[in-house]
């Protein structure tokens, strides 16, 4: 036995051999990849229903709003298309992820992860990433259909490759926090649905038609900045500095919310409640 192993191994009691030292905890990136693959295989079973429900909901909103909002590239049309597209992300990140962690906590599933030598951040990020991976196709379909319905250009739809992961990270952290801190599984489901409803009402409706108090609430919702970043790209000459600033806000909120979710996971795993 090496000197380092002798230092970490517990002392042997008389007549009994010393137990072997514990294996080192897994590093973050390999553990994250393992949890992501495991969660991805579990979520793949429900991939088609998930994509259908999230995308069909947003497409229905586009068709409904087309009857009351004029096309032609005005602010209202841009808000409807951008908000409906990001709503696909909110449906999964807020609603489904809150339900998943709420169920995991209620059924004792956190005990399983607590016995594994993986960092808490790997569990939270792996689950969030697996669920968010299914949102990009639905978001692209919604954006393409919306641009066609409202006569908006398709040239900058590639910005969704940045909007989806950054807005998804911010919303996934909030969804995980709701699921991990809710005292009961039903409350976690309720919080997730309320969050998705807020993303729907505050993201799809044009900000110019909202009262001032509602605009302040809208500014507090992380998905708002993803919506704004995407909506700006429909301009004839997009303000890329403003787009980058909105995406930076999404990234900052995502870091904060996922950090809060990691701490909530530690608390829930240790307390067992």
BALOBA-1460 file (C-alpha; in Angstrom, 3 decimals):
// residues 273
<rec num="1" residu="x" x="0.000" y="0.000" z="0.000"/>
<rec num="2" residu="x" x="1.340" y="3.427" z="-0.902"/>
<rec num="3" residu="x" x="1.852" y="6.244" z="1.573"/>
<rec num="4" residu="x" x="-1.161" y="8.168" z="0.250"/>
<rec num="5" residu="x" x="-3.431" y="5.120" z="0.527"/>
<rec num="6" residu="x" x="-2.154" y="4.480" z="4.060"/>
<rec num="7" residu="x" x="-3.018" y="8.060" z="4.956"/>
<rec num="8" residu="x" x="-6.599" y="7.821" z="3.681"/>
<rec num="9" residu="x" x="-7.428" y="4.282" z="4.799"/>
<rec num="10" residu="x" x="-9.162" y="3.926" z="8.194"/>
<rec num="11" residu="x" x="-7.131" y="2.400" z="10.972"/>
<rec num="12" residu="x" x="-7.492" y="-1.354" z="11.487"/>
<rec num="13" residu="x" x="-9.021" y="-2.642" z="14.710"/>
<rec num="14" residu="x" x="-7.234" y="-5.442" z="16.593"/>
<rec num="15" residu="x" x="-7.874" y="-8.780" z="14.917"/>
<rec num="16" residu="x" x="-9.505" y="-7.223" z="11.815"/>
<rec num="17" residu="x" x="-7.852" y="-6.098" z="8.581"/>
<rec num="18" residu="x" x="-8.058" y="-2.438" z="7.669"/>
<rec num="19" residu="x" x="-10.852" y="-1.699" z="5.167"/>
<rec num="20" residu="x" x="-9.830" y="-0.638" z="1.692"/>
<rec num="21" residu="x" x="-9.804" y="3.113" z="1.023"/>
<rec num="22" residu="x" x="-12.827" y="4.551" z="-0.743"/>
<rec num="23" residu="x" x="-12.584" y="5.143" z="-4.470"/>
<rec num="24" residu="x" x="-12.189" y="8.796" z="-5.455"/>
<rec num="25" residu="x" x="-15.284" y="10.640" z="-6.571"/>
<rec num="26" residu="x" x="-15.826" y="10.890" z="-10.303"/>
<rec num="27" residu="x" x="-14.758" y="14.082" z="-12.026"/>
<rec num="28" residu="x" x="-17.450" y="16.463" z="-13.171"/>
<rec num="29" residu="x" x="-17.200" y="16.115" z="-16.945"/>
<rec num="30" residu="x" x="-17.067" y="12.292" z="-17.144"/>
<rec num="31" residu="x" x="-19.860" y="12.057" z="-14.563"/>
<rec num="32" residu="x" x="-21.912" y="14.632" z="-16.466"/>
<rec num="33" residu="x" x="-21.504" y="12.686" z="-19.701"/>
<rec num="34" residu="x" x="-22.562" y="9.449" z="-18.007"/>
<rec num="35" residu="x" x="-25.656" y="10.986" z="-16.385"/>
<rec num="36" residu="x" x="-26.562" y="12.743" z="-19.636"/>
<rec num="37" residu="x" x="-26.425" y="9.507" z="-21.626"/>
<rec num="38" residu="x" x="-28.456" y="7.661" z="-19.010"/>
<rec num="39" residu="x" x="-31.121" y="10.367" z="-18.866"/>
<rec num="40" residu="x" x="-31.160" y="10.670" z="-22.647"/>
<rec num="41" residu="x" x="-31.912" y="6.969" z="-23.021"/>
<rec num="42" residu="x" x="-34.750" y="7.251" z="-20.490"/>
<rec num="43" residu="x" x="-36.219" y="10.370" z="-22.091"/>
<rec num="44" residu="x" x="-35.914" y="8.893" z="-25.593"/>
<rec num="45" residu="x" x="-38.843" y="6.580" z="-24.833"/>
<rec num="46" residu="x" x="-41.153" y="9.576" z="-24.595"/>
<rec num="47" residu="x" x="-39.377" y="11.636" z="-27.270"/>
<rec num="48" residu="x" x="-42.106" y="11.647" z="-29.923"/>
<rec num="49" residu="x" x="-45.008" y="12.451" z="-27.541"/>
<rec num="50" residu="x" x="-42.815" y="15.108" z="-25.937"/>
<rec num="51" residu="x" x="-41.936" y="16.743" z="-29.235"/>
<rec num="52" residu="x" x="-45.498" y="16.494" z="-30.500"/>
<rec num="53" residu="x" x="-47.119" y="18.073" z="-27.451"/>
<rec num="54" residu="x" x="-44.562" y="20.873" z="-27.060"/>
<rec num="55" residu="x" x="-44.519" y="21.717" z="-30.775"/>
<rec num="56" residu="x" x="-48.242" y="21.288" z="-31.405"/>
<rec num="57" residu="x" x="-49.017" y="23.663" z="-28.541"/>
<rec num="58" residu="x" x="-46.786" y="26.385" z="-29.978"/>
<rec num="59" residu="x" x="-48.064" y="25.876" z="-33.526"/>
<rec num="60" residu="x" x="-51.623" y="26.204" z="-32.239"/>
<rec num="61" residu="x" x="-50.747" y="29.516" z="-30.606"/>
<rec num="62" residu="x" x="-49.246" y="30.753" z="-33.879"/>
<rec num="63" residu="x" x="-52.392" y="29.885" z="-35.820"/>
<rec num="64" residu="x" x="-54.612" y="31.483" z="-33.180"/>
<rec num="65" residu="x" x="-52.591" y="34.695" z="-33.024"/>
<rec num="66" residu="x" x="-52.443" y="34.924" z="-36.815"/>
<rec num="67" residu="x" x="-56.123" y="35.845" z="-36.714"/>
<rec num="68" residu="x" x="-55.531" y="38.874" z="-34.487"/>
<rec num="69" residu="x" x="-51.996" y="40.022" z="-35.390"/>
<rec num="70" residu="x" x="-51.101" y="41.413" z="-38.799"/>
<rec num="71" residu="x" x="-48.162" y="40.046" z="-40.763"/>
<rec num="72" residu="x" x="-45.473" y="42.120" z="-42.426"/>
<rec num="73" residu="x" x="-42.671" y="42.223" z="-39.863"/>
<rec num="74" residu="x" x="-44.229" y="44.485" z="-37.213"/>
<rec num="75" residu="x" x="-43.303" y="44.257" z="-33.528"/>
<rec num="76" residu="x" x="-46.360" y="42.171" z="-32.660"/>
<rec num="77" residu="x" x="-45.644" y="39.556" z="-35.318"/>
<rec num="78" residu="x" x="-42.004" y="39.251" z="-34.225"/>
<rec num="79" residu="x" x="-43.048" y="38.871" z="-30.579"/>
<rec num="80" residu="x" x="-45.594" y="36.150" z="-31.383"/>
<rec num="81" residu="x" x="-43.180" y="34.075" z="-33.482"/>
<rec num="82" residu="x" x="-40.241" y="34.445" z="-31.095"/>
<rec num="83" residu="x" x="-42.364" y="33.826" z="-28.000"/>
<rec num="84" residu="x" x="-44.054" y="30.749" z="-29.465"/>
<rec num="85" residu="x" x="-40.691" y="29.296" z="-30.465"/>
<rec num="86" residu="x" x="-39.104" y="29.748" z="-27.031"/>
<rec num="87" residu="x" x="-42.279" y="28.359" z="-25.444"/>
<rec num="88" residu="x" x="-41.249" y="24.912" z="-26.696"/>
<rec num="89" residu="x" x="-38.168" y="25.206" z="-24.477"/>
<rec num="90" residu="x" x="-40.198" y="26.494" z="-21.534"/>
<rec num="91" residu="x" x="-42.646" y="23.596" z="-21.769"/>
<rec num="92" residu="x" x="-39.852" y="21.077" z="-21.287"/>
<rec num="93" residu="x" x="-37.450" y="23.013" z="-19.055"/>
<rec num="94" residu="x" x="-39.996" y="24.416" z="-16.603"/>
<rec num="95" residu="x" x="-42.943" y="22.057" z="-16.714"/>
<rec num="96" residu="x" x="-41.505" y="18.608" z="-17.387"/>
<rec num="97" residu="x" x="-38.247" y="19.061" z="-15.486"/>
<rec num="98" residu="x" x="-40.080" y="20.308" z="-12.376"/>
<rec num="99" residu="x" x="-42.319" y="17.238" z="-12.579"/>
<rec num="100" residu="x" x="-39.322" y="14.939" z="-13.048"/>
<rec num="101" residu="x" x="-37.382" y="16.181" z="-10.026"/>
<rec num="102" residu="x" x="-40.542" y="16.382" z="-7.936"/>
<rec num="103" residu="x" x="-41.302" y="12.746" z="-8.738"/>
<rec num="104" residu="x" x="-37.670" y="11.759" z="-8.165"/>
<rec num="105" residu="x" x="-37.754" y="13.315" z="-4.716"/>
<rec num="106" residu="x" x="-41.177" y="11.918" z="-3.790"/>
<rec num="107" residu="x" x="-40.319" y="8.344" z="-4.812"/>
<rec num="108" residu="x" x="-36.892" y="8.257" z="-3.187"/>
<rec num="109" residu="x" x="-35.023" y="8.372" z="-6.473"/>
<rec num="110" residu="x" x="-32.591" y="10.921" z="-5.057"/>
<rec num="111" residu="x" x="-31.307" y="8.220" z="-2.709"/>
<rec num="112" residu="x" x="-30.054" y="6.288" z="-5.722"/>
<rec num="113" residu="x" x="-28.062" y="9.229" z="-7.043"/>
<rec num="114" residu="x" x="-26.804" y="10.045" z="-3.544"/>
<rec num="115" residu="x" x="-25.097" y="6.631" z="-3.371"/>
<rec num="116" residu="x" x="-23.209" y="7.210" z="-6.625"/>
<rec num="117" residu="x" x="-19.786" y="8.917" z="-6.604"/>
<rec num="118" residu="x" x="-20.962" y="11.696" z="-8.917"/>
<rec num="119" residu="x" x="-21.009" y="15.432" z="-8.179"/>
<rec num="120" residu="x" x="-24.476" y="16.921" z="-7.594"/>
<rec num="121" residu="x" x="-23.890" y="19.330" z="-10.488"/>
<rec num="122" residu="x" x="-23.546" y="16.361" z="-12.856"/>
<rec num="123" residu="x" x="-26.980" y="15.038" z="-11.850"/>
<rec num="124" residu="x" x="-28.707" y="18.398" z="-12.321"/>
<rec num="125" residu="x" x="-26.911" y="19.330" z="-15.548"/>
<rec num="126" residu="x" x="-27.233" y="15.847" z="-17.014"/>
<rec num="127" residu="x" x="-30.992" y="15.699" z="-16.482"/>
<rec num="128" residu="x" x="-31.499" y="19.273" z="-17.686"/>
<rec num="129" residu="x" x="-29.388" y="18.706" z="-20.784"/>
<rec num="130" residu="x" x="-31.150" y="15.471" z="-21.694"/>
<rec num="131" residu="x" x="-34.599" y="17.024" z="-21.535"/>
<rec num="132" residu="x" x="-33.497" y="20.184" z="-23.344"/>
<rec num="133" residu="x" x="-31.928" y="18.169" z="-26.174"/>
<rec num="134" residu="x" x="-35.368" y="17.318" z="-27.506"/>
<rec num="135" residu="x" x="-36.516" y="20.926" z="-27.787"/>
<rec num="136" residu="x" x="-34.319" y="22.135" z="-30.658"/>
<rec num="137" residu="x" x="-36.212" y="20.349" z="-33.508"/>
<rec num="138" residu="x" x="-39.576" y="21.571" z="-32.227"/>
<rec num="139" residu="x" x="-38.250" y="25.090" z="-31.784"/>
<rec num="140" residu="x" x="-36.882" y="25.183" z="-35.329"/>
<rec num="141" residu="x" x="-40.147" y="23.862" z="-36.796"/>
<rec num="142" residu="x" x="-42.185" y="26.395" z="-34.820"/>
<rec num="143" residu="x" x="-39.925" y="29.275" z="-35.874"/>
<rec num="144" residu="x" x="-39.976" y="28.271" z="-39.549"/>
<rec num="145" residu="x" x="-43.763" y="27.878" z="-39.632"/>
<rec num="146" residu="x" x="-44.237" y="31.137" z="-37.726"/>
<rec num="147" residu="x" x="-41.945" y="33.058" z="-40.065"/>
<rec num="148" residu="x" x="-43.939" y="31.743" z="-43.015"/>
<rec num="149" residu="x" x="-47.317" y="32.611" z="-41.457"/>
<rec num="150" residu="x" x="-46.319" y="36.151" z="-40.515"/>
<rec num="151" residu="x" x="-44.110" y="36.966" z="-43.487"/>
<rec num="152" residu="x" x="-40.865" y="37.188" z="-41.542"/>
<rec num="153" residu="x" x="-37.407" y="36.379" z="-42.965"/>
<rec num="154" residu="x" x="-35.807" y="32.991" z="-42.383"/>
<rec num="155" residu="x" x="-32.237" y="34.218" z="-42.839"/>
<rec num="156" residu="x" x="-31.313" y="34.331" z="-39.150"/>
<rec num="157" residu="x" x="-33.107" y="31.298" z="-37.738"/>
<rec num="158" residu="x" x="-29.638" y="29.928" z="-36.980"/>
<rec num="159" residu="x" x="-29.609" y="32.148" z="-33.871"/>
<rec num="160" residu="x" x="-31.814" y="29.497" z="-32.262"/>
<rec num="161" residu="x" x="-28.688" y="27.347" z="-31.952"/>
<rec num="162" residu="x" x="-27.621" y="29.846" z="-29.277"/>
<rec num="163" residu="x" x="-31.049" y="30.825" z="-27.930"/>
<rec num="164" residu="x" x="-32.227" y="27.271" z="-27.186"/>
<rec num="165" residu="x" x="-29.302" y="26.127" z="-24.986"/>
<rec num="166" residu="x" x="-28.939" y="29.447" z="-23.154"/>
<rec num="167" residu="x" x="-32.637" y="30.027" z="-22.509"/>
<rec num="168" residu="x" x="-32.977" y="26.314" z="-21.804"/>
<rec num="169" residu="x" x="-30.239" y="26.454" z="-19.161"/>
<rec num="170" residu="x" x="-31.892" y="29.379" z="-17.384"/>
<rec num="171" residu="x" x="-35.341" y="27.752" z="-17.418"/>
<rec num="172" residu="x" x="-34.043" y="24.265" z="-16.606"/>
<rec num="173" residu="x" x="-32.408" y="25.560" z="-13.450"/>
<rec num="174" residu="x" x="-35.679" y="27.130" z="-12.339"/>
<rec num="175" residu="x" x="-37.612" y="23.973" z="-13.158"/>
<rec num="176" residu="x" x="-35.172" y="21.831" z="-11.188"/>
<rec num="177" residu="x" x="-35.360" y="24.185" z="-8.200"/>
<rec num="178" residu="x" x="-39.170" y="23.987" z="-8.230"/>
<rec num="179" residu="x" x="-39.072" y="20.200" z="-8.299"/>
<rec num="180" residu="x" x="-36.373" y="19.815" z="-5.649"/>
<rec num="181" residu="x" x="-37.666" y="22.361" z="-3.128"/>
<rec num="182" residu="x" x="-41.408" y="21.726" z="-3.420"/>
<rec num="183" residu="x" x="-42.655" y="19.902" z="-0.304"/>
<rec num="184" residu="x" x="-44.893" y="17.615" z="-2.371"/>
<rec num="185" residu="x" x="-44.854" y="16.259" z="-5.903"/>
<rec num="186" residu="x" x="-48.200" y="17.913" z="-6.690"/>
<rec num="187" residu="x" x="-46.824" y="21.325" z="-5.752"/>
<rec num="188" residu="x" x="-43.801" y="20.765" z="-7.983"/>
<rec num="189" residu="x" x="-46.147" y="20.022" z="-10.880"/>
<rec num="190" residu="x" x="-48.200" y="23.116" z="-10.090"/>
<rec num="191" residu="x" x="-45.122" y="25.356" z="-9.957"/>
<rec num="192" residu="x" x="-43.888" y="23.993" z="-13.277"/>
<rec num="193" residu="x" x="-47.221" y="24.638" z="-14.949"/>
<rec num="194" residu="x" x="-47.424" y="28.146" z="-13.498"/>
<rec num="195" residu="x" x="-43.939" y="28.888" z="-14.799"/>
<rec num="196" residu="x" x="-44.832" y="27.657" z="-18.268"/>
<rec num="197" residu="x" x="-48.033" y="29.741" z="-18.215"/>
<rec num="198" residu="x" x="-45.977" y="32.797" z="-17.304"/>
<rec num="199" residu="x" x="-43.629" y="32.096" z="-20.214"/>
<rec num="200" residu="x" x="-46.663" y="31.809" z="-22.489"/>
<rec num="201" residu="x" x="-48.470" y="34.961" z="-21.410"/>
<rec num="202" residu="x" x="-45.418" y="37.171" z="-20.927"/>
<rec num="203" residu="x" x="-43.418" y="35.851" z="-23.862"/>
<rec num="204" residu="x" x="-45.940" y="35.578" z="-26.680"/>
<rec num="205" residu="x" x="-47.906" y="38.770" z="-26.107"/>
<rec num="206" residu="x" x="-46.192" y="41.950" z="-27.396"/>
<rec num="207" residu="x" x="-44.583" y="43.973" z="-24.610"/>
<rec num="208" residu="x" x="-45.884" y="47.242" z="-26.064"/>
<rec num="209" residu="x" x="-49.449" y="46.184" z="-25.250"/>
<rec num="210" residu="x" x="-48.750" y="45.280" z="-21.625"/>
<rec num="211" residu="x" x="-49.259" y="47.497" z="-18.557"/>
<rec num="212" residu="x" x="-46.099" y="48.786" z="-16.931"/>
<rec num="213" residu="x" x="-46.409" y="46.485" z="-13.911"/>
<rec num="214" residu="x" x="-46.698" y="43.452" z="-16.184"/>
<rec num="215" residu="x" x="-43.648" y="44.568" z="-18.152"/>
<rec num="216" residu="x" x="-41.625" y="44.542" z="-14.941"/>
<rec num="217" residu="x" x="-42.706" y="40.953" z="-14.303"/>
<rec num="218" residu="x" x="-41.795" y="40.124" z="-17.880"/>
<rec num="219" residu="x" x="-38.285" y="41.478" z="-17.360"/>
<rec num="220" residu="x" x="-37.823" y="39.090" z="-14.424"/>
<rec num="221" residu="x" x="-38.570" y="36.003" z="-16.523"/>
<rec num="222" residu="x" x="-35.347" y="34.516" z="-17.981"/>
<rec num="223" residu="x" x="-37.025" y="33.349" z="-21.184"/>
<rec num="224" residu="x" x="-37.867" y="36.969" z="-22.003"/>
<rec num="225" residu="x" x="-34.270" y="37.636" z="-23.013"/>
<rec num="226" residu="x" x="-34.202" y="34.623" z="-25.295"/>
<rec num="227" residu="x" x="-37.414" y="35.860" z="-26.899"/>
<rec num="228" residu="x" x="-35.996" y="39.360" z="-27.313"/>
<rec num="229" residu="x" x="-32.738" y="38.063" z="-28.806"/>
<rec num="230" residu="x" x="-34.609" y="35.976" z="-31.368"/>
<rec num="231" residu="x" x="-37.134" y="38.711" z="-32.169"/>
<rec num="232" residu="x" x="-34.371" y="41.235" z="-32.911"/>
<rec num="233" residu="x" x="-33.012" y="39.003" z="-35.682"/>
<rec num="234" residu="x" x="-36.167" y="39.548" z="-37.745"/>
<rec num="235" residu="x" x="-35.182" y="43.195" z="-38.312"/>
<rec num="236" residu="x" x="-33.827" y="44.170" z="-41.711"/>
<rec num="237" residu="x" x="-30.544" y="45.142" z="-40.020"/>
<rec num="238" residu="x" x="-30.388" y="43.296" z="-36.679"/>
<rec num="239" residu="x" x="-28.677" y="44.985" z="-33.754"/>
<rec num="240" residu="x" x="-26.235" y="42.180" z="-33.010"/>
<rec num="241" residu="x" x="-24.846" y="43.958" z="-29.965"/>
<rec num="242" residu="x" x="-28.305" y="43.958" z="-28.401"/>
<rec num="243" residu="x" x="-28.779" y="40.311" z="-29.412"/>
<rec num="244" residu="x" x="-25.502" y="39.423" z="-27.732"/>
<rec num="245" residu="x" x="-26.475" y="41.351" z="-24.592"/>
<rec num="246" residu="x" x="-29.771" y="39.459" z="-24.338"/>
<rec num="247" residu="x" x="-27.984" y="36.137" z="-24.770"/>
<rec num="248" residu="x" x="-25.435" y="37.149" z="-22.139"/>
<rec num="249" residu="x" x="-28.277" y="37.748" z="-19.677"/>
<rec num="250" residu="x" x="-29.636" y="34.272" z="-20.462"/>
<rec num="251" residu="x" x="-26.199" y="32.792" z="-19.852"/>
<rec num="252" residu="x" x="-25.761" y="34.613" z="-16.532"/>
<rec num="253" residu="x" x="-29.221" y="33.635" z="-15.283"/>
<rec num="254" residu="x" x="-28.618" y="30.083" z="-16.450"/>
<rec num="255" residu="x" x="-25.420" y="29.874" z="-14.406"/>
<rec num="256" residu="x" x="-27.171" y="31.246" z="-11.328"/>
<rec num="257" residu="x" x="-30.258" y="29.061" z="-11.651"/>
<rec num="258" residu="x" x="-28.269" y="25.860" z="-12.247"/>
<rec num="259" residu="x" x="-26.069" y="26.692" z="-9.253"/>
<rec num="260" residu="x" x="-29.211" y="27.151" z="-7.164"/>
<rec num="261" residu="x" x="-30.550" y="23.845" z="-8.489"/>
<rec num="262" residu="x" x="-27.313" y="22.090" z="-7.504"/>
<rec num="263" residu="x" x="-27.612" y="23.431" z="-3.960"/>
<rec num="264" residu="x" x="-31.282" y="22.438" z="-3.848"/>
<rec num="265" residu="x" x="-30.273" y="18.935" z="-4.928"/>
<rec num="266" residu="x" x="-27.705" y="18.714" z="-2.135"/>
<rec num="267" residu="x" x="-30.278" y="19.886" z="0.389"/>
<rec num="268" residu="x" x="-32.935" y="17.437" z="-0.803"/>
<rec num="269" residu="x" x="-30.491" y="14.522" z="-0.981"/>
<rec num="270" residu="x" x="-29.086" y="15.134" z="2.500"/>
<rec num="271" residu="x" x="-32.377" y="15.878" z="4.243"/>
<rec num="272" residu="x" x="-34.237" y="13.106" z="2.432"/>
<rec num="273" residu="x" x="-37.344" y="15.265" z="2.448"/>
